[in-house]
Amino acid sequence: MIIPTSTSLEKDTPLYDMVINGEFVEATERELIEEELTLIEDLNMEDDCFFFGAHVHNLIRINYYFKFKEEMIKDLKRQVERIEEMKPGFLDTVAKRGHL
């Protein structure tokens, strides 16, 4: 099973301080999705390996077995297009993720 998640900043943590000090720059939504897409495209997993991309911090939630890798890639790209139509420019922002 593969479970990708996005980083969530918490106050009073070293990473939070690094962002405040300009030492760390959070990825945009587009960058996070492109990273996930590249991961999926480059992985060669057994058909029964499950990709659980439905974590609460993931903007686009997808769940597939690698048997359906091509459908997973198409679904992810389709959802990107839909977001771009509904909220132009949103993918080029950094969404704030709260505490779980």
Summary of the structure (lengths in Angstrom):
residues: 100
radius of gyration: 14.9
end to end distance: 21.7
largest distance: 44.2
contacts: 241
relative contact order: 0.21
helix: 45%
strand: 9%
